[in-house]
Amino acid sequence: MSEQSPVKITVTENGWYQVEGTTEIIASDGSLIREGDKFFLCRCGHSNVKPFCDNTHKTCGFVDDGLGKKPKKD
Ligand code: FES
């Protein structure tokens, strides 16, 4: 039995949720949207490719509540 690291979700400053660790993104109908080890999920609600971030948060004026950390997007 292999041991996996826990998934880590980082709230970025005025931006996306950064998800690190083996993850499956599942649609409401149960179908697989994507699987992988790193995702950037929309937090502002304005992305055109939800649930993923498309950087619209930079132009829509999204400002978070101060919970976010400085972003580290590769
Ligand atoms: S957080 Fe980036 S588009 Fe919403």
Residues whose N, C-alpha, C, O or C-beta is under 5 A from the ligand:
A	BS01	FES	G15 W16 L41 C42 R43 C44 G45 H46 S47 C53 D54 N55 T56 H57
